[in-house]
Amino acid sequence: MLPFSIQIQDGAPASDQILLAVRKALLTGQMKAGDEFPSVRTLSQELKISPTTAHKVVLLLKDAGWLNSRPGIGMVVTVPEQPDLPERLTQLTPACRSLLKEAADLNLTLEQIIAHLKSL
């Protein structure tokens, strides 16, 4: 059984969806630093994804500082230091610009966008 919840949906890469689910589990305390992380094989079998996709997820989590390799144990959850608020918001800037452009094309107001985001 996986230490996080996910139902993979069509429309977005499975690896992106899994990364979001894992980060959410870490941020909400569902998974904690020191917990063992499932192997590539377990991820692949449990989520019915290719081993290549599962391996990509593990590598991305490791590169982001969320996992650490421990000899004889496997991957262990770590919690990296979070950048400060301005840096985290800067990472959202491209997506925000894209959202605002799309919303303008659809004649949506900022209030409508905010209401929709809150509903999600």
Rosetta constraint file for C-alpha pairs under 8 A:
AtomPair CA 1 CA 46 HARMONIC 7.34 0.50
AtomPair CA 2 CA 38 HARMONIC 6.89 0.50
AtomPair CA 2 CA 43 HARMONIC 7.64 0.50
AtomPair CA 2 CA 46 HARMONIC 7.45 0.50
AtomPair CA 3 CA 25 HARMONIC 7.91 0.50
AtomPair CA 3 CA 30 HARMONIC 7.28 0.50
AtomPair CA 3 CA 31 HARMONIC 6.52 0.50
AtomPair CA 3 CA 37 HARMONIC 7.72 0.50
AtomPair CA 3 CA 38 HARMONIC 7.99 0.50
AtomPair CA 4 CA 21 HARMONIC 6.63 0.50
AtomPair CA 4 CA 22 HARMONIC 6.17 0.50
AtomPair CA 4 CA 25 HARMONIC 5.74 0.50
AtomPair CA 4 CA 30 HARMONIC 6.97 0.50
AtomPair CA 4 CA 31 HARMONIC 7.31 0.50
AtomPair CA 5 CA 21 HARMONIC 6.57 0.50
AtomPair CA 5 CA 25 HARMONIC 7.77 0.50
AtomPair CA 6 CA 17 HARMONIC 7.87 0.50
AtomPair CA 6 CA 18 HARMONIC 7.02 0.50
AtomPair CA 6 CA 21 HARMONIC 6.13 0.50
AtomPair CA 8 CA 14 HARMONIC 6.26 0.50
AtomPair CA 8 CA 17 HARMONIC 6.67 0.50
AtomPair CA 8 CA 18 HARMONIC 7.73 0.50
AtomPair CA 8 CA 47 HARMONIC 7.92 0.50
AtomPair CA 9 CA 14 HARMONIC 7.65 0.50
AtomPair CA 12 CA 16 HARMONIC 7.01 0.50
AtomPair CA 12 CA 17 HARMONIC 7.00 0.50
AtomPair CA 13 CA 17 HARMONIC 6.54 0.50
AtomPair CA 14 CA 18 HARMONIC 6.13 0.50
AtomPair CA 14 CA 49 HARMONIC 7.87 0.50
AtomPair CA 14 CA 53 HARMONIC 7.59 0.50
AtomPair CA 15 CA 19 HARMONIC 6.14 0.50
AtomPair CA 15 CA 53 HARMONIC 6.18 0.50
AtomPair CA 15 CA 54 HARMONIC 7.34 0.50
AtomPair CA 15 CA 56 HARMONIC 7.20 0.50
AtomPair CA 15 CA 57 HARMONIC 5.70 0.50
AtomPair CA 16 CA 20 HARMONIC 6.27 0.50
AtomPair CA 17 CA 21 HARMONIC 6.25 0.50
AtomPair CA 18 CA 22 HARMONIC 6.10 0.50
AtomPair CA 18 CA 57 HARMONIC 7.26 0.50
AtomPair CA 19 CA 23 HARMONIC 6.10 0.50
AtomPair CA 19 CA 57 HARMONIC 6.61 0.50
AtomPair CA 19 CA 61 HARMONIC 7.29 0.50
AtomPair CA 20 CA 24 HARMONIC 6.05 0.50
AtomPair CA 21 CA 25 HARMONIC 6.17 0.50
AtomPair CA 22 CA 26 HARMONIC 6.21 0.50
AtomPair CA 23 CA 27 HARMONIC 6.04 0.50
AtomPair CA 24 CA 28 HARMONIC 5.96 0.50
AtomPair CA 25 CA 29 HARMONIC 6.04 0.50
AtomPair CA 25 CA 30 HARMONIC 4.73 0.50
AtomPair CA 25 CA 31 HARMONIC 5.44 0.50
AtomPair CA 26 CA 30 HARMONIC 5.99 0.50
AtomPair CA 26 CA 31 HARMONIC 4.84 0.50
AtomPair CA 26 CA 32 HARMONIC 6.11 0.50
AtomPair CA 26 CA 79 HARMONIC 7.74 0.50
AtomPair CA 27 CA 31 HARMONIC 7.99 0.50
AtomPair CA 31 CA 35 HARMONIC 6.69 0.50
AtomPair CA 31 CA 77 HARMONIC 7.67 0.50
AtomPair CA 32 CA 77 HARMONIC 6.61 0.50
AtomPair CA 32 CA 78 HARMONIC 7.50 0.50
AtomPair CA 32 CA 79 HARMONIC 7.83 0.50
AtomPair CA 33 CA 76 HARMONIC 7.46 0.50
AtomPair CA 33 CA 77 HARMONIC 4.85 0.50
AtomPair CA 33 CA 78 HARMONIC 4.54 0.50
AtomPair CA 33 CA 79 HARMONIC 5.85 0.50
AtomPair CA 34 CA 76 HARMONIC 5.65 0.50
AtomPair CA 34 CA 77 HARMONIC 5.24 0.50
AtomPair CA 34 CA 78 HARMONIC 6.31 0.50
AtomPair CA 35 CA 76 HARMONIC 5.64 0.50
AtomPair CA 35 CA 77 HARMONIC 5.31 0.50
AtomPair CA 36 CA 73 HARMONIC 7.70 0.50
AtomPair CA 36 CA 74 HARMONIC 7.26 0.50
AtomPair CA 36 CA 75 HARMONIC 6.01 0.50
AtomPair CA 36 CA 76 HARMONIC 4.48 0.50
AtomPair CA 36 CA 77 HARMONIC 6.17 0.50
AtomPair CA 37 CA 67 HARMONIC 7.77 0.50
AtomPair CA 37 CA 74 HARMONIC 7.51 0.50
AtomPair CA 37 CA 75 HARMONIC 5.27 0.50
AtomPair CA 37 CA 76 HARMONIC 5.36 0.50
AtomPair CA 37 CA 77 HARMONIC 6.19 0.50
AtomPair CA 38 CA 42 HARMONIC 5.82 0.50
AtomPair CA 38 CA 43 HARMONIC 6.22 0.50
AtomPair CA 38 CA 75 HARMONIC 7.33 0.50
AtomPair CA 39 CA 43 HARMONIC 6.19 0.50
AtomPair CA 39 CA 74 HARMONIC 7.32 0.50
AtomPair CA 39 CA 75 HARMONIC 7.31 0.50
AtomPair CA 40 CA 44 HARMONIC 6.03 0.50
AtomPair CA 40 CA 51 HARMONIC 6.41 0.50
AtomPair CA 40 CA 54 HARMONIC 5.32 0.50
AtomPair CA 40 CA 55 HARMONIC 5.57 0.50
AtomPair CA 40 CA 58 HARMONIC 7.16 0.50
AtomPair CA 41 CA 45 HARMONIC 6.13 0.50
AtomPair CA 41 CA 51 HARMONIC 6.50 0.50
AtomPair CA 41 CA 54 HARMONIC 7.61 0.50
AtomPair CA 42 CA 46 HARMONIC 5.85 0.50
AtomPair CA 43 CA 47 HARMONIC 5.81 0.50
AtomPair CA 43 CA 48 HARMONIC 7.83 0.50
AtomPair CA 43 CA 49 HARMONIC 7.61 0.50
AtomPair CA 43 CA 51 HARMONIC 7.91 0.50
AtomPair CA 43 CA 54 HARMONIC 5.89 0.50
AtomPair CA 44 CA 48 HARMONIC 5.49 0.50
AtomPair CA 44 CA 49 HARMONIC 4.85 0.50
AtomPair CA 44 CA 50 HARMONIC 5.67 0.50
AtomPair CA 44 CA 51 HARMONIC 5.22 0.50
AtomPair CA 44 CA 53 HARMONIC 7.72 0.50
AtomPair CA 44 CA 54 HARMONIC 5.56 0.50
AtomPair CA 45 CA 49 HARMONIC 6.86 0.50
AtomPair CA 49 CA 53 HARMONIC 6.53 0.50
AtomPair CA 49 CA 54 HARMONIC 6.86 0.50
AtomPair CA 50 CA 54 HARMONIC 6.41 0.50
AtomPair CA 51 CA 55 HARMONIC 5.97 0.50
AtomPair CA 52 CA 56 HARMONIC 6.15 0.50
AtomPair CA 53 CA 57 HARMONIC 6.30 0.50
AtomPair CA 54 CA 58 HARMONIC 6.40 0.50
AtomPair CA 55 CA 59 HARMONIC 6.19 0.50
AtomPair CA 56 CA 60 HARMONIC 6.08 0.50
AtomPair CA 57 CA 61 HARMONIC 6.13 0.50
AtomPair CA 58 CA 62 HARMONIC 6.05 0.50
AtomPair CA 58 CA 67 HARMONIC 7.68 0.50
AtomPair CA 59 CA 63 HARMONIC 6.00 0.50
AtomPair CA 60 CA 64 HARMONIC 6.08 0.50
AtomPair CA 61 CA 65 HARMONIC 6.31 0.50
AtomPair CA 61 CA 66 HARMONIC 5.16 0.50
AtomPair CA 61 CA 67 HARMONIC 5.75 0.50
AtomPair CA 62 CA 66 HARMONIC 5.59 0.50
AtomPair CA 62 CA 67 HARMONIC 4.47 0.50
AtomPair CA 62 CA 68 HARMONIC 6.08 0.50
AtomPair CA 63 CA 67 HARMONIC 7.88 0.50
AtomPair CA 64 CA 80 HARMONIC 7.85 0.50
AtomPair CA 65 CA 78 HARMONIC 6.79 0.50
AtomPair CA 65 CA 79 HARMONIC 6.91 0.50
AtomPair CA 65 CA 80 HARMONIC 5.36 0.50
AtomPair CA 66 CA 77 HARMONIC 5.87 0.50
AtomPair CA 66 CA 78 HARMONIC 4.92 0.50
AtomPair CA 66 CA 79 HARMONIC 5.45 0.50
AtomPair CA 66 CA 80 HARMONIC 6.12 0.50
AtomPair CA 67 CA 75 HARMONIC 6.08 0.50
AtomPair CA 67 CA 76 HARMONIC 5.49 0.50
AtomPair CA 67 CA 77 HARMONIC 4.65 0.50
AtomPair CA 67 CA 78 HARMONIC 5.24 0.50
AtomPair CA 67 CA 79 HARMONIC 7.85 0.50
AtomPair CA 68 CA 75 HARMONIC 5.54 0.50
AtomPair CA 68 CA 76 HARMONIC 5.27 0.50
AtomPair CA 68 CA 77 HARMONIC 6.41 0.50
AtomPair CA 68 CA 78 HARMONIC 6.42 0.50
AtomPair CA 69 CA 73 HARMONIC 7.87 0.50
AtomPair CA 69 CA 74 HARMONIC 5.67 0.50
AtomPair CA 69 CA 75 HARMONIC 4.59 0.50
AtomPair CA 69 CA 76 HARMONIC 6.25 0.50
AtomPair CA 70 CA 74 HARMONIC 5.26 0.50
AtomPair CA 70 CA 75 HARMONIC 6.06 0.50
AtomPair CA 70 CA 76 HARMONIC 6.76 0.50
AtomPair CA 83 CA 87 HARMONIC 6.01 0.50
AtomPair CA 83 CA 88 HARMONIC 6.22 0.50
AtomPair CA 84 CA 88 HARMONIC 6.38 0.50
AtomPair CA 85 CA 89 HARMONIC 6.09 0.50
AtomPair CA 86 CA 90 HARMONIC 6.08 0.50
AtomPair CA 87 CA 91 HARMONIC 6.49 0.50
AtomPair CA 88 CA 92 HARMONIC 6.85 0.50
AtomPair CA 89 CA 93 HARMONIC 6.52 0.50
AtomPair CA 92 CA 96 HARMONIC 6.07 0.50
AtomPair CA 93 CA 97 HARMONIC 6.08 0.50
AtomPair CA 94 CA 98 HARMONIC 6.22 0.50
AtomPair CA 95 CA 99 HARMONIC 6.09 0.50
AtomPair CA 96 CA 100 HARMONIC 6.07 0.50
AtomPair CA 97 CA 101 HARMONIC 6.16 0.50
AtomPair CA 98 CA 102 HARMONIC 6.17 0.50
AtomPair CA 99 CA 103 HARMONIC 6.01 0.50
AtomPair CA 100 CA 104 HARMONIC 6.06 0.50
AtomPair CA 101 CA 105 HARMONIC 6.25 0.50
AtomPair CA 102 CA 106 HARMONIC 6.36 0.50
AtomPair CA 103 CA 107 HARMONIC 6.12 0.50
AtomPair CA 103 CA 108 HARMONIC 5.13 0.50
AtomPair CA 103 CA 109 HARMONIC 7.40 0.50
AtomPair CA 103 CA 113 HARMONIC 7.46 0.50
AtomPair CA 104 CA 108 HARMONIC 5.86 0.50
AtomPair CA 104 CA 109 HARMONIC 7.60 0.50
AtomPair CA 108 CA 112 HARMONIC 6.17 0.50
AtomPair CA 108 CA 113 HARMONIC 6.80 0.50
AtomPair CA 109 CA 113 HARMONIC 6.34 0.50
AtomPair CA 110 CA 114 HARMONIC 6.12 0.50
AtomPair CA 111 CA 115 HARMONIC 6.09 0.50
AtomPair CA 112 CA 116 HARMONIC 6.13 0.50
AtomPair CA 113 CA 117 HARMONIC 6.13 0.50
AtomPair CA 114 CA 118 HARMONIC 6.15 0.50
AtomPair CA 115 CA 119 HARMONIC 6.29 0.50
AtomPair CA 116 CA 120 HARMONIC 6.52 0.50
